[in-house]
Amino acid sequence: MNAAVNPAAPHHLPSFITAPGGTDYLMVIAAIILIGAVLGIGLLFLRLHTLPERMAHKTHKIQFEVVAVLGLLALFTHIHAFWVAGLLLALIDLPDIPGMFGRMAGSLEKIAGIAPGTGGDAASDAETAVPGPDGIAPYAGASVEEKNHA
C-alpha cells in the first residue's frame, strides 16, 4: 500500500486534515467544546430553575416548602406558571401568623402568671375563678347564668 499524496491534491494541506488512520484533532476539540457547552448550559438552566427556591431559602421564608414544590411541579410538568408563582412567593414576605399568635399566647401566660406552655391545658374552674372582694372565689363552679345574677 502506498501512502503517497494524490497528485490532484494541493501541495500544502491545512493542519486539520489528517492522514488516513491518524487522530482528527479538530473533531476531538469540537467534541470537548460541545460537551462543555451542553454541560454549561444545563447547569445554567438548573441554576435559573432553582432561583426561587434558593431565594426563599436564603431569606428563611415561611413559604419555602410551597416554593420548592412549585419549582418541582414546574420542572416535571413544564408549566411555567408554577415557576412564576414560586418566584412571586419567594419575593413576597408573608406575615408569620402562627408565630405571632404563639408570642401573644406566651405573653398572656406570663401576665396571667401561668407556667409557659400550659395555658391551653384544661384547668379547673377553681384555678381560673376570679376572686371576689373578700378574696374567696365565689363563682367557682357556678354556671354562666348564676354568675350573671350574682
C-alpha positions in Angstrom: 0.0 0.0 0.0 1.4 3.4 -1.0 0.8 6.4 1.3 1.6 8.9 -1.4 -0.3 12.1 -1.8 -2.8 12.2 -4.7 -1.3 14.4 -7.5 -4.6 16.3 -7.8 -4.3 17.4 -4.1 -2.7 20.8 -3.3 0.9 20.5 -2.1 0.2 22.2 1.2 -2.8 20.8 3.2 -4.3 22.6 6.2 -3.3 21.2 9.6 -6.9 20.0 10.4 -6.8 17.5 7.6 -5.3 14.3 8.8 -3.7 11.3 7.1 -5.7 8.1 6.9 -5.6 6.3 10.3 -4.5 9.4 12.2 -6.2 11.3 15.0 -8.5 14.0 14.0 -7.6 16.7 16.5 -10.2 19.2 15.2 -13.0 16.7 15.9 -11.6 15.9 19.4 -11.5 19.7 20.2 -15.0 20.2 18.8 -16.4 17.3 20.8 -14.8 18.7 24.0 -16.3 22.1 23.3 -19.7 20.6 22.6 -19.7 18.5 25.8 -18.6 21.6 27.8 -21.3 23.8 26.2 -24.1 21.2 26.9 -23.0 20.8 30.5 -22.6 24.6 31.0 -26.0 25.4 29.5 -27.6 22.6 31.5 -26.0 24.0 34.8 -27.1 27.5 33.9 -30.7 26.3 33.3 -30.7 24.4 36.6 -29.4 27.4 38.5 -32.1 29.6 36.9 -34.7 27.0 37.5 -33.9 26.8 41.3 -33.7 30.6 41.7 -37.0 30.9 43.6 -36.1 28.1 45.9 -32.7 29.5 46.7 -34.2 33.0 47.2 -36.8 31.7 49.7 -34.2 29.5 51.5 -31.7 32.4 51.8 -34.2 34.7 53.5 -35.8 32.0 55.7 -39.3 32.4 54.3 -42.2 30.6 55.9 -43.5 29.5 52.5 -40.2 27.8 51.5 -41.8 24.4 51.1 -44.5 25.8 48.9 -41.9 27.5 46.7 -39.9 24.2 46.5 -43.0 22.2 45.5 -43.9 24.8 42.8 -40.4 24.5 41.5 -40.6 20.7 41.2 -44.0 20.9 39.6 -42.6 23.4 37.0 -39.6 21.1 36.4 -41.7 17.9 35.8 -44.7 19.4 34.1 -43.1 22.2 32.0 -45.8 24.6 33.1 -44.0 27.9 33.5 -46.8 29.4 35.6 -45.7 27.2 38.5 -42.2 28.7 38.3 -43.5 32.3 38.1 -45.8 31.6 41.1 -42.9 30.2 43.0 -40.8 33.2 42.2 -43.5 35.6 43.3 -44.0 33.7 46.6 -40.2 33.8 47.1 -40.2 37.6 46.7 -43.2 38.3 48.9 -42.9 38.5 52.7 -45.9 36.7 54.2 -46.6 37.5 57.9 -45.8 34.8 60.4 -49.3 34.4 61.8 -48.7 31.2 63.8 -45.6 32.7 65.3 -47.4 35.9 66.1 -50.2 34.0 67.9 -47.6 31.9 69.8 -45.8 35.0 71.0 -49.2 36.6 72.1 -50.2 33.4 74.0 -46.8 33.3 75.7 -47.1 37.0 76.8 -50.7 36.4 78.1 -49.5 33.4 80.0 -46.7 35.5 81.6 -49.2 38.2 82.5 -51.7 35.7 84.0 -48.9 34.0 86.0 -49.4 30.6 84.3 -46.4 28.4 83.6 -45.2 28.8 80.0 -46.8 26.2 77.6 -49.6 25.2 80.0 -52.1 28.0 79.1 -54.1 25.8 76.7 -54.4 22.9 79.2 -57.8 22.2 80.7 -57.8 24.0 84.0 -60.4 23.6 86.7 -62.8 26.4 87.5 -61.3 26.9 90.9 -57.9 27.7 89.3 -59.4 30.1 86.8 -62.1 31.7 89.0 -61.8 35.4 89.8 -61.8 36.1 93.5 -64.4 38.3 94.9 -63.9 41.4 97.2 -63.4 39.1 100.2 -60.6 37.1 98.5 -62.7 34.0 98.0 -63.7 32.7 94.6 -67.5 32.8 94.9 -68.2 31.8 91.3 -66.0 28.8 91.1 -68.1 26.0 89.6 -71.1 28.3 89.0 -72.8 28.4 85.7 -72.8 31.5 83.4 -76.4 32.4 84.4 -75.6 32.1 88.1 -72.5 34.3 87.7 -74.6 37.0 85.8 -77.3 37.0 88.5 -74.9 37.2 91.5 
